Amino acid sequence: MTADLQLARRDLAFRTYAGRKGFMDLREPWQRLESEAQLEFYQTYDWYKCLLDHLATDADEYIFVSASLGTLVVGIFPFQRKTETRLGCNYRLLELPNHPHVIIRDIPLHPDVVDTDILILLVAYLKTLTRPGWDALRIAKIQLGSALDRLCRTVKGTFHHTAPAGSNYVIDCAGSFDDNLAHVSSRFRRNLRRLRKRAEAMGKTRFIQCIEEDALDEAIKVFFAVEHDSWKSESGFSIASHQNLMNFYRAVSRVKGQAHHCQMNLMQVGEDTVSAQFGIRSRATFYMLKIGYRQAYSDIGPGNLLLNHTIEHFSNDADIDLVSLVTSPEWAEKWKSREIPLVSHFIYRPSLKGTVAGVAGRVKSFLRSRQERKGAAQENQRTVPDPEQGDE
C-alpha cells in the first residue's frame, strides 16, 4: 500500500462498536494496530480504557468505528454522542471524546492510510447509519498538521469548516541544557538562581524522578496532596476533590506500553514535597499532563524550579527530545521554545439540522476570530496562577 493511494469504497470495510462492550470487542485489533504503527500514548487502547472506566458518565454515549482492509484494522474512530442547541434548534453531535482532563486528542491510524481519503469514506458510511443519528461531526482541538488534521482537510465543500483552537507549548530538549534554554531571558534565569538559593536556605533541596511501579504508587499519593494544597482545592478544581479523577490518574500511572509509561517528578525542600509533575513518556516526548505546588512555598517558585530541573534532566536523557506542556498557560509563556497550533474541524450533514448547525458554527467561529484580533485570549487558554510567584 502506498501513502498516496486513493482508497476505493470496496477496499475498506467499516464497522460500528457501541458502548463498553463494543470497546472491549476492539481490544485485540486495536492492540495489533498499536504493534504495527508508532502510536502515541493518547492513541492507545489503554488510554481510552482509562477514559471510559473513570471519566465517562455514560459509556453508552460512546461509539467506535473501525476501518479494515481485509482482516487488518487500519483505523479506529472513537466518537462521543451529544445533543446541543444552536439558533433554537437541537442537533445531534458526534465528537472526539472530550473531557477537561483529556486534553490531547487523536485517533489510532495505520501509517499507510494517513494520506488517503479514508475520512471521506467514513463520512459516507456514517450517512448510511440510522443509529447513531447525527447532524454534525466535531473533531476538536487537534494538532495542526497532524495526520488527523490532514485527513479532515480532504473533506471539501460548504459542509466543512475549520477554526483555530489555541495551541500547545513545547520545550526542546534535544540539545545541551544551555542550548535548550537559550531562548529564555537572562533576567528570568537569574531569577531562577535566586529562587534556588532561597529554597536551599530553607532546607536540603532534592529532585526525584519516579518511574518504577512501586515508586509511582507512592508518588501519586504525594502528587494528589501537593496539587490539592493550593488555590485548586478552594475552587474545587483539584484532582483530590474528585474520586473519579484520582482513579483516572492512578489508572494512567499504571499503564505501561511498548513506547510509553508514566513518570512523576518531585521537588523536596527538607522533609516537604513542594511541587510535583504528572507526565507520560511517549516515544521521544515527555507530556506534562498535570503540575502542582504547595501554596505555602510559592515564594520560592517551586513549579518553575521543578520545571527547570526537568528540562535539565531530559537534556541528559537521549530518549527524550521534547517536553510538551500540553496546553498554553500564561505562566509558561517565558519557558516555551515554540508553540504548536491547535485546530477544530466541523463536518455537517447535508440536512436541515446540519445546515442550521453549520451556519451557527460559522457565525460563532467568525465572532471568536474577531475577538482574538482585538486581543482577546485564545480559545483553550487557561488562566492558571504562576507557580513561581517569586519576584522577577
N, C-alpha and C positions, 0 to 999 in steps of 0.2 A: 504494500500500500504506500503510495507516495503522498507527501504532505500537501500537494496542490490538487489532489483528487477531488472531483465533484461527485459526491455520492448519489447514486440513483435511489429512487424510492424503494425499489425491490431489494437493495443491498442491506438496508437497515430494518431491524425488527424492534419496535418499541413495545414495552410492557409496563403497566402501572401496578405498583405495590402500595397498598393503603395501610396506614396506621402502624402500630408497633409490630404486629405480626408480619406485615409486608416488609418492614425494615429488616426484621430478623431473617426472613427468607433470602434477603440480598447479601447476607454476611459473606458467604463463600465467594460469589462472583466479585463482590466489592474488594475483598482482601486479595483475590487473584489480580485484580486491576492494580491494586497498590504494589504488588510484587513486580509488575511489568512496567509501571510508569513511575516516574520520580515525583511522587506527590508530597506536598507539604502536610503538616500535621492536621491543618484545618480542612483537608480534603478526605480524611480517612474515616473509615467505618467507626473506629473507637471514639473519635471526636463527636460525631453525630450521635453516637450512643449516649455519651455523657450529656449531650443537649436533651435528648428525648427523655432520659431517665430522671433528670433533675431540674430542667428549666421549662419543659413543655407543660402547659396547663392541661392540654388535652392531646394525647398522641394521635387521636383520630383526625386531628386537623392537618396532619402531615401526609403527603403522598410522595412516592419516589418513582420516577420514570426511568427505566433502564433502556439503553440503546445497545443493540447487539449486532455483530457481524458473525453469522453462523452461531457457534457456541460461545464466542468470546464477547463478554460485556465490555464495550469501549467507552461508555459514558453513563453516569448516573446523575439525574437532575432532581434534587430534593426541593419540594415546594411546601409552603405553609398556606393553608386556606384562611382567608379573612373576608370580611364584608366591611366596606367603607361607604361613606356618603359624600357625594360631590354634586354641587348645583341641585341639591334636593333629591338626588337620585341615588338609591342604593345599588352598588355594583359589587360583583364577586371578583376577588383578587387572588391570584396565585403569586407568591413571592418567595425568594430565597429565605430560609429560616432566619428570623430576625429577633434579637434579644439584646438588651443593653450590655450583657456580658459575653455576647458572641459578636465581636466587633469585626473580625476578619471573615469575609465571605468568599467562597469559591466552590467549585464542584470538581469531582474526580473525572478526568478525561484521559483517554489513551492518547499519547502524543501524535499518533498517525491520523487522528481525526480533528486535531486542533484547528487547522486552517481549511476546513471543509464547510459544506452547507448543512451540517448536522442540526443546527438550531432551526433553520428554516423547515426542515423535515419534522423536527419536534413540534413546532407550532402547528404544522399541518395535521400531525397526529392528534394533538390536543383538541383541535377543532372537531374531530370525529367523535369525541367522547361526550356522552350525556352526563356522566358523573366522573370527576367533579366538574360542575359547570363553572365557567369563568368568563369574565369580560375583559380582564387585563392581566398581564404578567408584569411583575416588578422585580427587576434584578438590580438591587440597590447596593451602593457603596462598595463597588469592586474596583480593583486597581486599574487605572488607565493603562492600556497596552497589554494587559494580561490576556491569556488565552480566551477566557470567558468574555472579556470586553471585545476582542476581535470577532468572536462568534456572533455576539449581539449585533455588531455593525453589518453583518451580512443581511440582516432583515431590513429591507428598504421600504420607502413609501410613507404615506401620511399616517399610518397606524403605528409608527415607531418614533419615539423621540428620546433624546439624551439630555441629561442635566448634570452639571458639576455637583460633587457631593463631599467637598472637603479634601483632606489629604492625610497622609501618614508621614511622620518624621522618622528619618533613619540616620544612623551614625556609622560611618565607615570604620571598620576595624582591621582591614587587611594589611595596613602598614604598621610602622612603629607607633608607639604611644604618642610621641611628639607629633608625628605626621598626622595621626588620626585626630588630634586636637588642634591642628594648625589653624583651623578656621575659627576657633574660639578666641574671643578677645583677650588680650594680655591683662586687661583690667579684671575680667572675670576670673582668670586663672590665678591672679594674685589674691583675689578674694577667697578662692578655694583653699589656698595655702594658709590664709589667716584663719579660716574656719577649721581647718585640720589642726592647727596649733591650739585653737580654743578647745576643740574636742579632746586633744591629748592632755590638756591641762586638767580636764575633768576626770580622767582615768585612762587606763590602758585601752587603746583602740585596736579592734580586731575586725577583719573582714573574712567572712566564711562562705564558701560555696558548698551547697548540698545537692548531691546527685544520686547517691545510693538510696535504696528504698527505705531503710531504717532511719537514715538521716532526714529524708523528706517527710516521713511520718511525724517526726518531732518538730521539724522546721515549720510545717504548715500550721501547727498549733501556735507557734510563736508568731508567724505571719498574721494569722487572724487577730491575735491580741494586739499586735503593733498597729495594724490597719484600723482597728476599732478605736484605739486610743488617740483619736484625732477629731477634727471637725466632722468627719463622716458619721461618727456614732450619734452626734447631736442631731443630724439631719436624717438619720435612718438609712444612710447610703452605705454603711459599712457592710462587708460580707458577713461578719459575725451577727449582724442584725437579722439575718435571714437563713434559716436552716437549709433551705434548698440550695442557696448559693454556696454554703460551706460544703454540702455534699457534692456539688458540681466540681469545685476546685479540688477536693480530696480525690474524686474520681479521675480528674485530669492528671493530677500529680502521679497517679499510679499507672498511667498508660505509658507503655514503652514500645515503640515501633521500630521498624528497620532503620530509620534515619531520624528519629525524633524521640525526645524524652524531656521530662521536667527538670529544671534547675532552679533552685531558690538561693538567693544571695542575701546575706545578713550583715549588718554592721553593729558591732557591740562597743559600748563605752563602759568600762568597768564591768559590772555584772549585768548591765541592762542591754537588751537589743533595742536599738533606737530607730532603725529603718530596715526595710525588707523589700525584696522584689520577688514576684512570682513570674517565672518565664518558662518558655519552651525552646529548647534547642532543636531546630528542624533544618536538616541539611546544613547550609552554611550561614544560617541566620539564627540569632537569639531574639525571640519575640517576647518583649517585656509586657505581659498581659496586665499585671497589676503592681502597684507600688504602695507602700505605707510607711508612715513615720510617726513617732510619738510626739504629740504636741508639746510636751514639756521640754523637749530638746530642740525645738525649732530654731533657737538662736545659734545653733552650730550647723544649720543646713544639712541635716542627716541624709535627706534624699539626694541632694546634689553630691555629697561626699561619697555616698554609696555608688551613684552612677559614675562618678569619676573613676572609682576603683574598678567598677565593672568594665569600663572601656579599657583600662589598663590591663585587666585580666585577659580580656579577649584579644587584645593586641598581641599577646604572647600565646594565643591558642590558634594553632594552624587550621583548626576545623571551622572556626567562626570568622566570617569576613564582614558581618553586618549586624548591628543592633537595631531592631525596629521598636519604636515606641508605640506602635500600633495606631495611635491617634495623633493629634496635633495640638496638645495642650499648650497654653500660653507660656507656662513656666519653662517649657523645653525649647522655646524659640532660640535661646542662646546656645543650645547644645547641638542642634541638628546640623548634619553635613549637607543634607538636601531633603526634599520632600517629594513623596510620590502622590500625584493627584488621584483622587477617587472619583468615580462617575456612577450615575444611576441610569439604567435603561428601562423604558416603559414600552411595552408592546401591547397594542389594543386589538381586540377582536372587532372585525367589521360588522358591528351590530349597533343598535340604537344606544344601548348602555355603554358599549365600548367607545362609541363616538363621544358621548357625554363625558365619560371618564377621560378621554384623550384631550378634549377641549379644556376641561378643568385642569388637567395636569400641565398643559402648556401655559395656561394663564398663571398657575402657581409658580412654574419654573421661570417665567418672564419676570414676575414681581420679585422673586428671590434674587435673580440676576441684577435687577435694577437696584435693590437694596445693597448688594455686595459692591456694586460700582460706586455707591455712595459711602462706602467704608464700613458697612455693617459686618459683623462677624460671619465667617463662612459657616455653611451648614456642616454639622458634625463636630464643631469645635467645642470642647467642653471648657467650662470655667472652673479651674481647679486651683486652690491656693498653692503658691510656690513652695515646694518642700524645702527650699533653702531658708527663707525668712531671715536671712542674715543680711547685714548691711553690705552694699556693693561698693 
